[in-house]
Amino acid sequence: MKKPIFKRWWFWVLIVFVVIPVLGGFIGGGGDDSTVDQPIASEEPAIDEEPVVDPTVAETETEITEEEAEVIVTAEQLLADYESNELKADQLYKYKLVEITGIVGDIGKDILDDPYLTLTNGDEYAIISVQCYFKNADEEAKAIDLAKGDQTTVLGTVDGSSFNIVVNDCVIK
């Protein structure tokens, strides 16, 4: 004679790991209660109030073009540093405003449709390059005038290595 299903060990394991969490999700709602008892913020400022403008935002827009680079390096040296010791290169360049001079290897868009240009050491068979993403549409427009093989200088923030060496918020000098 067979045991009833509720007396089998695997039945209780199934209950503990599947049924209880599913029921808990339905009963608990899984929602975030942090918005409860909070007033809804008005999208428009009150009549007496003026909108608050953060002065640092406006300054940041122009700072990168007027700032001095923390590090000045060639694409060739930057690539060599990351190839020889990525940890040391991150210490030297990562999250710093860097001025990089190199040969334009490619100008295009990535899979997310973000425009970029790559700087190389001049080796047309190089696999790794410095991939520069533009700060804004004005900088993207400057890239239209560039061609493969041109030498150019960019100013941007190094984000580290993920196959290519990624540089964000680039300004073409």
trRosetta pair geometry for C-beta under 8 A, 3 or more apart (Angstrom, degrees):
i j d omega theta_ij theta_ji phi_ij phi_ji
3 7 4.5 -114 172 84 115 119
3 8 5.8 141 95 -63 124 81
4 7 5.1 84 63 7 78 106
4 8 7.9 -139 99 -18 43 86
5 8 5.9 -50 -158 15 41 115
5 11 5.4 129 162 -90 77 147
6 11 5.9 -136 -116 122 33 155
7 11 7.7 53 46 36 22 139
8 11 4.6 96 71 -7 89 108
8 12 7.8 -173 93 -4 53 82
9 12 6.2 -62 -161 36 39 105
9 13 6.6 38 147 -19 71 106
10 13 5.4 -50 -147 36 41 115
10 14 6.3 46 153 -23 68 102
11 14 5.8 -55 -155 34 30 113
11 15 6.6 32 148 -20 63 105
12 15 5.3 -46 -146 33 38 116
12 16 6.3 37 155 -19 66 104
13 16 5.9 -56 -147 37 31 109
13 17 6.2 0 166 5 67 114
14 17 6.6 -72 -137 50 22 90
14 18 5.4 -27 -176 26 65 122
14 19 6.8 58 135 -13 75 103
15 18 7.2 -66 -109 53 10 81
15 19 4.9 -37 -142 38 52 126
15 20 6.4 66 156 -29 66 96
16 19 7.9 30 -8 45 14 86
16 20 5.9 -10 -144 11 31 132
17 20 7.7 43 -16 38 8 100
17 21 7.2 -12 180 0 34 119
18 21 6.9 -81 -160 40 16 99
18 22 6.4 7 160 -14 60 116
19 22 5.8 -63 -149 38 29 110
19 23 6.2 23 159 -14 67 109
20 23 5.9 -57 -144 41 29 107
20 24 6.1 33 156 -23 64 108
21 24 5.4 -54 -144 36 32 116
21 25 6.5 38 156 -24 64 101
22 25 5.8 -53 -156 29 31 113
22 26 6.9 24 151 -12 63 104
23 26 5.8 -57 -150 39 37 108
23 27 5.9 24 158 -11 72 112
24 27 6.0 -59 -135 45 28 103
24 28 5.4 12 172 -4 68 120
25 28 6.4 -55 -121 48 18 98
25 30 5.3 5 -148 -44 73 124
26 29 7.9 15 171 -70 23 41
32 35 6.6 72 104 -2 95 95
33 36 4.9 -25 -172 3 75 123
34 38 7.7 16 144 -21 60 137
35 38 5.5 -92 -162 35 49 122
42 45 7.6 134 103 -95 113 18
42 46 7.4 86 75 -59 152 70
45 49 4.4 -123 174 90 111 109
45 50 7.0 45 136 -172 161 7
45 51 5.4 -143 -31 -75 147 70
46 49 4.5 77 56 9 87 109
53 57 7.8 -114 178 44 73 117
53 58 7.6 23 164 -23 111 121
54 57 4.6 78 89 -8 104 108
54 58 7.8 166 96 -4 64 80
55 58 6.0 -56 -158 38 47 107
55 59 6.2 43 149 -18 74 110
56 59 5.4 -58 -145 42 37 113
56 60 6.0 45 155 -30 70 104
57 60 5.8 -51 -148 28 28 113
57 61 7.1 37 152 -26 59 99
58 61 5.9 -46 -160 20 35 116
58 62 7.5 7 155 3 62 103
59 62 6.6 -75 -161 46 36 92
59 63 5.7 48 150 -45 74 109
60 63 5.4 -45 -135 18 33 121
60 64 7.5 33 175 -24 61 93
61 64 7.9 -75 173 18 20 97
62 65 6.0 -65 -165 42 53 105
62 66 5.9 27 149 -4 84 118
63 66 6.0 -80 -145 51 30 96
63 67 5.2 37 164 -39 75 111
64 67 5.8 -38 -126 22 26 116
64 97 7.1 -161 -135 -128 79 127
64 135 6.5 176 90 -110 153 152
64 155 6.7 158 167 117 87 114
64 156 8.0 31 -172 -107 126 46
64 169 6.1 -111 -130 150 163 118
64 171 5.9 154 128 -22 107 134
65 155 7.5 131 -112 72 43 140
65 171 5.4 -169 -93 -153 79 165
67 97 6.0 -18 114 148 133 169
67 155 7.9 161 75 167 90 138
69 72 5.4 107 91 -70 136 75
69 97 5.4 -140 -133 123 56 89
69 98 5.8 64 -163 -147 113 20
69 99 3.7 -98 -56 -20 165 100
69 155 5.9 -127 -78 -132 107 101
70 96 4.4 -101 68 -176 139 109
70 97 5.0 110 -1 57 95 77
70 98 6.7 -51 57 -75 84 57
71 92 6.9 98 -109 161 159 84
71 93 6.2 -102 59 -107 160 74
71 96 5.7 60 4 123 113 136
71 97 7.7 157 26 88 72 49
71 98 4.7 -20 70 -116 99 86
71 99 7.2 -165 96 28 51 69
72 98 7.5 164 -89 -164 27 64
72 99 4.6 -13 -113 64 75 110
73 77 4.9 -123 -171 80 98 121
73 78 5.0 109 125 -57 131 94
73 81 7.9 -45 -163 -1 148 140
73 93 7.5 -56 13 -97 155 121
73 98 6.2 -24 27 -171 108 112
73 99 7.3 141 26 79 57 60
73 100 5.9 -17 77 -106 81 72
73 101 7.9 -168 102 25 37 74
74 77 4.7 93 56 7 83 99
74 78 6.9 -149 92 -4 43 87
74 100 7.1 91 -157 -159 18 66
74 101 5.3 -46 -115 69 67 85
74 102 6.1 120 -177 -76 70 79
74 121 7.7 79 137 -115 107 79
75 78 5.6 -56 -144 40 33 113
75 79 6.1 34 157 -19 67 108
75 100 5.5 78 -71 175 72 108
75 101 6.8 -116 -14 92 83 37
75 102 2.7 29 -5 -84 134 140
75 103 7.0 -121 50 24 143 61
75 119 4.0 -142 -93 132 146 111
75 120 6.1 109 131 118 141 5
75 121 5.8 -152 105 -72 94 59
75 129 7.5 0 -178 -162 126 73
75 130 4.9 -124 -136 6 101 134
76 79 6.0 -58 -149 37 25 109
76 80 6.3 23 154 -17 62 110
76 102 6.8 160 -24 -113 68 99
76 121 3.7 94 -100 -122 83 103
76 122 7.4 -11 -76 7 114 94
77 80 5.6 -56 -145 39 31 112
77 81 6.2 34 156 -22 66 106
78 81 5.8 -53 -147 34 28 112
78 82 6.6 20 157 -11 62 107
78 89 7.6 101 -163 -155 59 120
78 93 6.7 84 -134 -90 98 162
78 98 7.6 102 -100 158 133 147
78 100 6.1 -17 -22 -123 151 118
78 130 5.9 44 95 -80 138 129
78 158 7.9 -152 -151 -106 127 136
78 165 6.2 -164 145 97 112 169
79 82 6.1 -60 -148 41 29 105
79 83 6.1 28 155 -20 65 111
79 120 7.6 34 -51 -150 154 51
79 121 5.7 -104 41 -41 146 116
79 126 7.6 -13 -165 -167 158 141
79 128 6.2 149 -145 106 106 106
79 129 7.2 -35 -94 -125 127 33
79 130 6.7 -107 -62 -44 93 92
79 165 6.8 -138 -92 -4 63 135
80 83 5.7 -58 -144 38 29 112
80 84 6.2 20 162 -15 66 110
80 121 7.9 81 -39 -83 92 146
81 84 6.2 -61 -143 39 25 103
81 85 7.2 -55 -179 53 59 75
81 88 7.1 -118 -176 100 92 97
81 89 4.2 132 134 -102 98 107
81 92 6.5 -74 174 56 148 147
81 93 7.4 117 102 -16 144 129
82 85 8.0 -109 -143 69 19 36
82 86 5.6 38 -159 -105 68 69
82 89 4.4 -162 -84 123 59 175
82 128 7.6 -138 95 148 125 145
82 161 5.2 139 -162 -69 131 138
82 165 5.5 -153 -35 -80 167 123
83 128 7.2 161 -77 64 102 150
84 88 7.8 -39 98 56 91 125
84 89 7.8 125 59 -46 78 114
85 88 4.0 32 111 23 120 114
85 89 6.2 154 90 -18 65 87
86 89 5.5 -57 -142 40 32 112
86 90 6.2 38 157 -24 66 102
86 161 5.7 -95 -137 35 114 142
87 90 5.8 -51 -151 31 29 112
87 91 6.7 30 150 -18 61 104
88 91 5.5 -53 -155 34 36 115
88 92 6.5 30 149 -16 67 107
89 92 5.6 -57 -148 40 35 110
89 93 5.8 -17 170 21 71 114
89 94 7.7 91 123 -32 66 93
89 161 7.4 49 94 -27 133 123
90 93 6.8 -80 -127 56 21 77
90 94 4.1 7 -160 -18 69 134
90 160 5.7 18 -111 -115 101 97
90 161 7.7 -99 -70 7 94 94
91 94 7.2 9 -46 25 15 103
92 96 7.9 -84 139 21 44 146
93 96 5.7 -121 -164 44 37 114
93 98 5.7 11 -149 -68 95 148
93 158 4.3 -6 150 61 101 165
94 158 5.5 -101 -104 105 36 104
94 159 7.1 41 -143 -165 80 14
94 160 5.0 27 -114 -72 115 84
95 157 6.4 2 -146 -175 34 105
95 158 7.0 -65 -11 73 23 74
95 159 7.6 67 -69 -107 57 44
96 157 6.9 171 81 -140 22 69
96 158 6.1 3 52 31 72 104
97 155 6.7 16 180 179 94 91
97 156 7.4 -150 -144 125 62 13
97 157 5.8 -39 -91 -86 56 73
98 155 7.4 -179 88 -147 37 53
98 156 6.7 -27 59 70 77 56
98 157 7.3 115 14 -118 83 25
98 158 5.2 30 9 -30 136 108
98 167 7.0 -101 63 -126 112 122
99 153 6.2 9 -179 -179 92 109
99 154 7.5 178 -149 90 51 39
99 155 5.1 -19 -99 -99 75 81
99 173 7.4 19 -144 -21 105 147
100 119 6.0 154 133 67 119 164
100 130 6.0 -136 161 153 157 164
100 132 7.7 -162 64 -76 132 126
100 153 6.8 167 85 -152 41 62
100 154 5.5 -12 59 59 91 85
100 155 7.9 166 18 -87 69 32
100 156 7.4 -41 15 37 112 92
100 167 6.8 -112 10 -81 145 167
101 119 7.9 177 147 -161 18 143
101 151 6.9 25 179 178 92 97
101 152 7.3 -158 -142 104 62 31
101 153 4.4 -25 -94 -97 81 88
102 119 3.2 97 75 177 134 112
102 120 6.1 153 166 51 122 27
102 121 6.9 -63 -143 -82 109 38
102 122 8.0 -142 -169 -41 79 71
102 130 6.3 128 21 38 162 130
102 151 7.1 -149 120 -143 20 70
102 152 7.3 -22 65 61 56 64
103 119 6.6 123 58 -160 39 67
103 120 5.3 -47 72 65 95 79
103 121 7.1 25 27 138 110 7
103 122 4.7 96 5 -82 153 67
103 149 6.3 -20 -172 -143 106 31
103 150 7.3 151 -154 79 60 32
103 151 5.7 -42 -95 -94 61 67
104 107 6.6 -1 -178 -47 120 100
104 117 5.9 -45 -138 -180 97 119
104 118 7.2 106 -162 75 53 56
104 119 6.6 -44 -94 -101 40 60
104 120 7.9 22 133 17 9 86
104 146 5.3 164 -87 163 165 122
104 147 6.8 134 84 95 142 30
104 148 5.7 -135 108 -121 96 33
104 149 6.5 -34 64 30 88 24
104 150 4.7 17 16 56 125 82
104 151 7.5 -148 -8 -86 81 18
104 152 5.8 45 -52 13 103 116
105 117 7.9 136 48 172 66 72
105 118 4.2 -51 60 96 108 106
105 119 6.5 140 -1 -137 97 8
105 120 3.9 83 -61 -18 126 117
105 124 7.9 164 -135 -122 92 53
105 126 7.4 -84 -117 64 147 114
105 129 5.1 -106 39 -127 156 155
105 148 6.6 20 -167 -137 20 89
106 117 6.8 177 90 -153 53 53
106 118 4.5 30 44 27 89 115
106 129 7.4 128 19 70 104 166
106 148 6.8 16 -86 -98 37 103
107 115 7.9 8 -179 -171 76 94
107 116 7.7 -163 -144 97 46 48
107 117 4.7 -11 -103 -107 76 90
107 118 7.8 -139 -66 18 42 69
107 143 5.7 166 -143 168 125 111
107 146 6.2 149 -69 88 146 106
107 147 7.8 -89 4 -123 135 26
107 148 7.3 -133 1 -61 94 72
108 115 7.3 -157 121 -140 25 63
108 116 6.7 -14 69 59 60 78
109 113 5.2 -1 173 -147 131 41
109 114 6.3 147 -155 66 77 29
109 115 5.3 -44 -93 -89 78 54
109 116 7.2 125 -114 15 30 79
110 113 7.2 -75 69 -7 61 14
110 114 5.1 -6 37 54 106 87
110 116 6.1 44 -34 2 99 128
114 133 6.0 -5 150 -134 123 115
115 133 7.6 125 87 -143 54 66
115 134 5.9 -3 89 11 102 121
115 140 5.0 80 80 -130 150 114
115 143 7.0 163 155 66 125 153
116 131 5.4 9 171 -177 141 88
116 132 6.0 151 -163 76 82 48
116 133 5.1 -43 -100 -89 96 61
116 134 7.3 -157 -101 -15 44 79
117 131 7.9 170 88 -151 31 50
117 132 5.3 -16 63 59 77 104
117 143 5.3 -158 -46 -137 128 127
117 146 6.7 23 -122 84 151 149
117 152 7.9 -2 126 66 150 144
117 154 7.7 170 71 -60 117 145
117 170 7.9 -127 43 102 96 158
118 129 4.0 48 -179 122 120 141
118 130 6.3 141 -162 71 65 50
118 131 5.2 -27 -100 -97 85 63
118 132 7.1 167 -97 14 30 79
118 164 7.0 -89 -122 -146 113 144
119 129 6.3 163 70 177 39 98
119 130 4.2 -20 58 62 95 112
119 132 6.5 50 -12 -18 102 118
119 152 7.4 -121 -101 67 109 89
119 154 7.0 -141 -42 14 138 120
120 123 6.3 -124 161 48 120 65
120 124 7.9 105 112 -90 161 33
120 126 5.2 155 -152 54 120 143
120 129 4.7 -54 -83 -120 82 109
120 130 7.4 -169 -72 20 36 80
121 126 6.3 123 37 -69 93 157
123 126 4.1 101 86 -42 106 102
126 129 6.2 106 112 -70 119 85
128 163 6.9 -158 -113 162 89 57
128 164 5.9 166 -156 -108 70 55
128 165 7.2 70 169 -15 105 84
129 164 5.5 -19 64 -133 63 110
129 165 7.5 -117 117 31 33 83
130 164 6.9 145 -119 176 14 99
130 165 4.8 -32 -112 71 66 107
130 167 6.1 22 176 -9 97 122
131 164 4.1 65 -14 125 117 145
131 165 6.8 160 19 72 73 47
131 166 5.4 -26 71 -106 101 58
131 167 6.8 170 84 24 47 76
132 154 5.1 5 -134 130 159 172
132 156 5.8 157 -141 8 98 159
132 167 4.6 -21 -106 72 71 111
132 170 4.1 56 -180 -63 107 164
133 156 7.7 136 56 -154 61 151
133 166 7.2 8 -7 -168 109 89
133 167 7.0 -179 22 89 70 55
133 168 5.1 -11 60 -119 112 60
133 169 7.4 18 90 -24 87 30
133 170 6.1 143 73 6 37 107
134 137 7.8 98 123 -83 135 19
134 139 4.1 176 -158 97 108 115
134 140 4.6 171 75 -63 171 76
134 143 6.8 -105 -73 -20 132 133
134 169 7.9 15 157 -143 25 21
134 170 5.4 -69 -105 64 40 92
135 138 8.0 -27 80 58 96 89
135 139 5.1 89 41 -1 84 149
135 156 7.5 -155 -54 -108 96 96
135 169 4.4 49 -99 -162 88 60
135 170 6.0 -148 -29 59 82 35
135 171 5.5 -1 -1 -65 136 77
136 139 5.6 102 55 11 62 98
136 140 7.3 -113 112 -3 38 94
137 140 5.2 -52 -146 37 40 118
137 141 6.3 47 152 -26 68 100
138 141 5.7 -51 -153 30 31 114
138 142 7.0 36 147 -22 61 99
139 142 5.5 -45 -155 27 40 114
139 143 7.0 44 147 -23 63 99
139 170 6.3 158 166 99 149 73
139 171 5.6 -110 -103 -119 130 49
139 172 5.7 143 -154 4 86 90
140 143 5.7 -51 -159 27 37 115
140 144 7.5 53 143 -32 61 91
141 144 5.7 -33 -165 6 43 119
142 145 6.3 -55 -172 29 45 108
142 146 7.5 43 138 -22 68 104
142 172 4.4 -163 113 55 140 137
143 146 5.3 -51 -157 26 51 117
143 172 6.5 171 -65 -44 72 148
146 150 5.1 -137 -157 55 84 148
146 152 6.0 -29 -117 -48 134 148
146 172 7.7 -133 -43 -139 133 152
147 150 5.3 105 57 -25 65 113
152 172 6.2 -29 175 -151 128 102
152 173 7.6 151 178 54 79 72
153 172 7.5 119 81 -162 53 57
153 173 4.4 -34 91 51 104 117
154 167 6.9 116 111 115 130 146
154 170 4.6 -8 -178 -163 126 113
154 171 6.6 147 -161 71 70 41
154 172 5.6 -40 -101 -99 80 54
154 173 6.8 -174 -99 0 23 85
155 170 6.9 141 71 -152 42 59
155 171 4.8 -19 59 58 96 97
155 173 6.0 80 -19 -48 102 108
156 167 4.1 97 96 161 130 105
156 168 6.0 171 178 74 114 29
156 169 5.4 156 -142 78 85 63
156 170 3.6 -37 -68 -90 134 69
156 171 6.8 164 -66 13 77 63
157 167 6.7 152 72 -161 36 68
157 168 5.3 -30 66 64 94 84
157 169 5.4 32 15 45 103 112
158 165 6.8 -26 -148 169 101 102
158 166 7.5 118 -162 86 54 55
158 167 5.4 -35 -97 -102 54 81
159 166 4.2 -42 62 96 112 105
159 167 6.7 -180 6 -97 85 24
159 168 5.3 61 -40 -11 124 108
160 165 7.3 -120 141 -145 22 68
160 166 6.5 2 63 45 53 96
161 164 7.3 -147 -145 109 67 24
161 165 5.1 -36 -95 -97 77 68
161 166 7.4 162 -105 6 24 79
162 166 6.1 3 31 -18 97 123
167 170 5.7 72 120 -72 104 111
